[in-house]
C-alpha cells in the first residue's frame, strides 16, 4: 500500500521552484542594500561624516570600553573625509603626513589645529594605550565636526 508520495519529477520541480524564489528574495535584499549605500555615496563628504559619526555612536564601542576600536574609527572618519574632499590617500598615511599635506593646502590655523587634535588624540588612545575619559570622545567628535565644517568652506 502506497502512502502517496509525489513522483520524483514533481519533487524536483518543487525544490527548484523553492530555490528560485529564495534566490529572488536574496537578490532583492542585496539590491535594496546597494541602493541605500549608493544613496549615501552620493551625499557630499561633510554629510557622510555625520552619518558615519552616528553609526559610530550606535556601535557602542565607548560604552563597552573598546576604546581602540572607537578612536580608530573616529580617526578613520576624518581620514575618509579627507580622501573624499581632497583626493589624498589619508588612510594610507600617518597623522603627521596628513597634517603636512593639509598645511600645504593653506588651511587656516584653527582648522589645522582641530584636525591635529582629532588625529593625535586618537593616536594616543590607539598606540599609547591612553585610558581616555568619556569627555575626550565628545571633545574629539566636536573638533572633527568643526574641522569638517571649516574645510567644506575652502575651495579644493
KOLDOTI-281137 format. One record per atom (N, C-alpha, C): atom name; x, y, z. Coordinates in pm, whole numbers. Example, Ala and Ser with C-alpha at 12.3 -4.5 7.8 and 13.67 -1.06 7.14 Angstrom:
BEGIN
   site        X        Y        Z
      N     1319     -569      780
     CA     1230     -450      780
      C     1320     -330      780
      N     1285     -225      708
     CA     1367     -106      714
      C     1290        3      787
END
This chain:
BEGIN
   site        X        Y        Z
      N       84     -117        0
     CA        0        0        0
      C       89      124        0
      N       68      218      -89
     CA      149      339     -105
      C       89      452      -22
      N      177      532       35
     CA      133      643      118
      C       98      763       33
      N      139      764      -90
     CA      104      872     -180
      C      217      971     -201
      N      337      919     -217
     CA      449     1008     -248
      C      432     1066     -387
      N      474     1192     -401
     CA      467     1256     -532
      C      574     1196     -622
      N      548     1195     -748
     CA      653     1146     -840
      C      778     1233     -825
      N      894     1176     -852
     CA     1021     1244     -829
      C     1036     1370     -913
      N      979     1376    -1031
     CA      992     1498    -1113
      C      915     1614    -1053
      N      803     1585     -984
     CA      728     1692     -916
      C      806     1741     -794
      N      868     1647     -721
     CA      952     1687     -608
      C     1068     1774     -655
      N     1131     1735     -764
     CA     1243     1811     -818
      C     1197     1951     -863
      N     1083     1959     -928
     CA     1030     2087     -973
      C      996     2176     -853
      N      941     2118     -748
     CA      909     2195     -628
      C     1036     2247     -561
      N     1137     2163     -553
     CA     1264     2204     -494
      C     1327     2317     -575
      N     1330     2305     -706
     CA     1387     2409     -792
      C     1309     2540     -782
      N     1178     2529     -774
     CA     1094     2649     -759
      C     1124     2718     -627
      N     1136     2641     -520
     CA     1169     2698     -389
      C     1304     2766     -389
      N     1403     2701     -452
     CA     1537     2761     -460
      C     1534     2889     -544
      N     1456     2889     -650
     CA     1444     3009     -735
      C     1382     3124     -658
      N     1278     3097     -581
     CA     1213     3201     -500
      C     1311     3254     -394
      N     1385     3164     -330
     CA     1484     3205     -231
      C     1592     3292     -295
      N     1638     3256     -413
     CA     1737     3335     -485
      C     1683     3474     -518
      N     1559     3483     -560
     CA     1497     3612     -590
      C     1491     3700     -465
      N     1456     3642     -353
     CA     1448     3718     -228
      C     1586     3772     -191
      N     1688     3687     -200
     CA     1824     3731     -169
      C     1868     3843     -262
      N     1841     3831     -390
     CA     1879     3934     -487
      C     1807     4066     -460
      N     1681     4059     -424
     CA     1605     4182     -393
      C     1662     4250     -270
      N     1693     4173     -165
     CA     1750     4230      -43
      C     1886     4293      -72
      N     1971     4225     -148
     CA     2102     4280     -182
      C     2090     4408     -264
      N     1995     4411     -353
     CA     1975     4530     -436
      C     1931     4650     -351
      N     1840     4626     -258
     CA     1794     4733     -169
      C     1909     4787      -85
      N     1992     4696      -32
     CA     2107     4740       47
      C     2204     4821      -37
      N     2227     4781     -161
     CA     2317     4854     -250
      C     2260     4991     -281
      N     2129     5000     -301
     CA     2066     5129     -328
      C     2083     5224     -209
      N     2071     5171      -87
     CA     2093     5254       31
      C     2236     5304       38
      N     2332     5214       10
     CA     2473     5253       10
      C     2500     5355      -99
      N     2445     5333     -218
     CA     2465     5426     -329
      C     2407     5562     -296
      N     2293     5565     -231
     CA     2233     5693     -192
      C     2325     5765      -94
      N     2386     5691       -4
     CA     2481     5751       90
      C     2606     5800       17
      N     2652     5724      -79
     CA     2772     5763     -154
      C     2752     5889     -236
      N     2630     5919     -271
     CA     2602     6040     -350
      C     2597     6166     -264
      N     2595     6149     -135
     CA     2591     6265      -44
      C     2727     6333      -43
      N     2728     6462      -15
     CA     2855     6534       -4
      C     2938     6478      113
      N     3071     6491      105
     CA     3157     6434      209
      C     3124     6481      351
      N     3088     6608      367
     CA     3059     6656      503
      C     2932     6594      561
      N     2836     6560      477
     CA     2716     6492      526
      C     2745     6347      562
      N     2835     6285      488
     CA     2871     6147      516
      C     2941     6135      651
      N     3016     6240      689
     CA     3082     6239      820
      C     2977     6226      930
      N     2868     6301      919
     CA     2764     6296     1021
      C     2699     6158     1027
      N     2677     6098      912
     CA     2620     5963      907
      C     2715     5863      974
      N     2844     5874      942
     CA     2942     5781      998
      C     2958     5801     1149
      N     2952     5926     1196
     CA     2959     5950     1340
      C     2838     5890     1412
      N     2722     5902     1350
     CA     2601     5843     1408
      C     2617     5691     1418
      N     2670     5630     1313
     CA     2693     5485     1316
      C     2793     5446     1424
      N     2897     5529     1438
     CA     2999     5502     1540
      C     2937     5501     1679
      N     2851     5597     1707
     CA     2785     5602     1837
      C     2695     5480     1858
      N     2629     5436     1749
     CA     2541     5320     1758
      C     2617     5191     1788
      N     2744     5182     1748
     CA     2823     5062     1775
      C     2844     5040     1924
      N     2849     5148     2001
     CA     2865     5136     2145
      C     3005     5097     2190
      N     3106     5124     2106
     CA     3244     5090     2143
      C     3286     5156     2274
      N     3252     5283     2287
     CA     3298     5356     2406
      C     3230     5302     2531
      N     3103     5270     2521
     CA     3032     5216     2637
      C     3086     5078     2674
      N     3132     5002     2575
     CA     3188     4869     2601
      C     3335     4876     2641
      N     3388     4998     2650
     CA     3529     5023     2682
      C     3622     4964     2578
      N     3575     4956     2455
     CA     3659     4915     2343
      C     3713     5044     2280
      N     3800     5110     2356
     CA     3847     5243     2319
      C     3927     5242     2189
      N     4010     5142     2171
     CA     4093     5137     2050
      C     4006     5135     1925
      N     3900     5055     1924
     CA     3811     5049     1808
      C     3739     5181     1788
      N     3694     5243     1897
     CA     3622     5370     1888
      C     3711     5478     1828
      N     3830     5494     1882
     CA     3918     5602     1837
      C     3980     5573     1701
      N     3998     5447     1668
     CA     4044     5411     1533
      C     3940     5452     1430
      N     3815     5421     1459
     CA     3707     5456     1367
      C     3687     5608     1362
      N     3700     5676     1474
     CA     3687     5821     1476
      C     3793     5884     1386
      N     3915     5838     1399
     CA     4024     5887     1315
      C     3998     5854     1168
      N     3948     5733     1142
     CA     3920     5692     1004
      C     3808     5774      941
      N     3714     5820     1020
     CA     3607     5905      966
      C     3668     6034      911
      N     3758     6094      985
     CA     3826     6214      935
      C     3912     6182      814
      N     3982     6071      819
     CA     4069     6032      706
      C     3987     6008      579
      N     3873     5939      593
     CA     3788     5915      474
      C     3734     6047      420
      N     3699     6139      510
     CA     3653     6271      465
      C     3762     6339      383
      N     3885     6336      431
     CA     3995     6400      359
      C     4018     6334      223
      N     4000     6203      217
     CA     4013     6135       89
      C     3905     6180       -9
      N     3783     6188       39
     CA     3672     6228      -48
      C     3682     6375      -87
      N     3720     6457        7
     CA     3720     6602      -14
      C     3839     6648      -96
      N     3958     6594      -65
     CA     4081     6643     -127
      C     4149     6541     -217
      N     4099     6418     -219
     CA     4160     6316     -304
      C     4294     6266     -253
      N     4325     6290     -127
     CA     4451     6242      -72
      C     4432     6103      -12
      N     4538     6024      -10
     CA     4529     5888       44
      C     4552     5890      195
      N     4458     5946      267
     CA     4473     5968      410
      C     4475     5839      491
      N     4405     5737      445
     CA     4403     5611      520
      C     4539     5541      516
      N     4620     5575      417
     CA     4749     5510      398
      C     4864     5588      462
      N     4837     5706      517
     CA     4943     5791      570
      C     4932     5806      721
      N     5044     5846      781
     CA     5046     5872      924
      C     4978     6005      951
      N     4946     6028     1076
     CA     4882     6154     1113
      C     4970     6273     1078
      N     5100     6263     1103
     CA     5190     6375     1073
      C     5197     6401      923
      N     5195     6296      842
     CA     5196     6315      695
      C     5067     6383      649
      N     4956     6346      709
     CA     4828     6408      674
      C     4830     6555      710
      N     4880     6587      829
     CA     4883     6726      872
      C     4976     6810      784
      N     5086     6752      741
     CA     5175     6824      648
      C     5104     6853      517
      N     5030     6755      467
     CA     4955     6775      343
      C     4849     6884      360
      N     4783     6885      474
     CA     4681     6988      498
      C     4744     7127      507
      N     4864     7136      565
     CA     4934     7265      570
      C     4965     7315      429
      N     5002     7225      341
     CA     5031     7263      201
      C     4907     7315      130
      N     4793     7276      178
     CA     4668     7320      115
      C     4621     7455      171
      N     4702     7515      253
     CA     4678     7651      305
      C     4548     7663      385
      N     4520     7563      466
     CA     4404     7573      555
      C     4440     7666      671
      N     4342     7728      729
     CA     4368     7820      840
      C     4411     7742      965
      N     4470     7815     1059
     CA     4527     7756     1179
      C     4423     7682     1263
      N     4305     7737     1277
     CA     4201     7673     1360
      C     4160     7538     1302
      N     4147     7531     1171
     CA     4109     7406     1106
      C     4220     7303     1123
      N     4344     7345     1102
     CA     4458     7254     1119
      C     4468     7205     1264
      N     4448     7296     1359
     CA     4454     7258     1500
      C     4346     7156     1535
      N     4225     7178     1485
     CA     4115     7085     1514
      C     4145     6947     1456
      N     4192     6943     1331
     CA     4226     6815     1268
      C     4341     6748     1342
      N     4440     6827     1381
     CA     4555     6772     1453
      C     4513     6713     1587
      N     4425     6781     1657
     CA     4382     6730     1788
      C     4302     6600     1774
      N     4222     6590     1669
     CA     4148     6465     1646
      C     4245     6352     1617
      N     4338     6375     1525
     CA     4432     6270     1485
      C     4525     6231     1599
      N     4584     6329     1667
     CA     4678     6297     1774
      C     4608     6239     1897
      N     4489     6290     1927
     CA     4412     6234     2038
      C     4376     6088     2013
      N     4337     6059     1891
     CA     4304     5921     1856
      C     4429     5833     1859
      N     4541     5888     1810
     CA     4667     5812     1811
      C     4711     5776     1953
      N     4691     5869     2046
     CA     4730     5840     2185
      C     4652     5721     2241
      N     4527     5713     2208
     CA     4446     5601     2258
      C     4484     5473     2184
      N     4501     5483     2051
     CA     4528     5363     1971
      C     4667     5305     1996
      N     4767     5391     2008
     CA     4904     5342     2012
      C     4970     5354     2149
      N     4938     5455     2225
     CA     4999     5473     2357
      C     4913     5411     2466
      N     4799     5355     2426
     CA     4708     5288     2519
      C     4661     5380     2632
      N     4639     5506     2597
     CA     4585     5603     2691
      C     4445     5560     2730
      N     4413     5565     2858
     CA     4277     5536     2903
      C     4200     5668     2898
      N     4117     5687     2796
     CA     4052     5817     2777
      C     3932     5835     2868
      N     3904     5962     2894
     CA     3781     5993     2966
      C     3667     5995     2865
      N     3547     5984     2915
     CA     3431     5989     2826
      C     3420     6126     2759
      N     3466     6229     2830
     CA     3460     6365     2775
      C     3550     6381     2654
      N     3663     6308     2652
     CA     3754     6318     2538
      C     3685     6277     2409
      N     3605     6174     2415
     CA     3532     6129     2295
      C     3443     6241     2243
      N     3369     6305     2330
     CA     3281     6414     2289
      C     3359     6532     2236
      N     3472     6564     2300
     CA     3555     6675     2252
      C     3610     6648     2113
      N     3659     6525     2091
     CA     3716     6493     1960
      C     3608     6489     1851
      N     3490     6441     1885
     CA     3379     6443     1789
      C     3344     6586     1751
      N     3338     6674     1850
     CA     3308     6815     1825
      C     3417     6879     1739
      N     3542     6850     1771
     CA     3653     6904     1691
      C     3649     6852     1548
      N     3616     6724     1532
     CA     3606     6667     1398
      C     3499     6739     1317
      N     3384     6760     1377
     CA     3276     6831     1307
      C     3315     6975     1276
      N     3384     7040     1369
     CA     3428     7177     1344
      C     3527     7183     1229
      N     3622     7090     1227
     CA     3722     7086     1120
      C     3654     7063      985
      N     3560     6971      982
     CA     3490     6940      857
      C     3409     7061      810
      N     3340     7126      901
     CA     3261     7244      864
      C     3351     7354      809
      N     3468     7372      869
     CA     3559     7475      821
      C     3621     7436      686
      N     3653     7306      669
     CA     3715     7262      543
      C     3618     7269      427
      N     3490     7248      452
     CA     3395     7249      341
      C     3382     7389      282
      N     3425     7492      356
     CA     3418     7628      306
      C     3535     7661      212
      N     3643     7583      222
     CA     3760     7607      138
      C     3739     7544        1
      N     3790     7609     -100
     CA     3785     7554     -236
      C     3890     7445     -244
      N     3859     7338     -317
     CA     3952     7226     -330
      C     4088     7270     -373
END
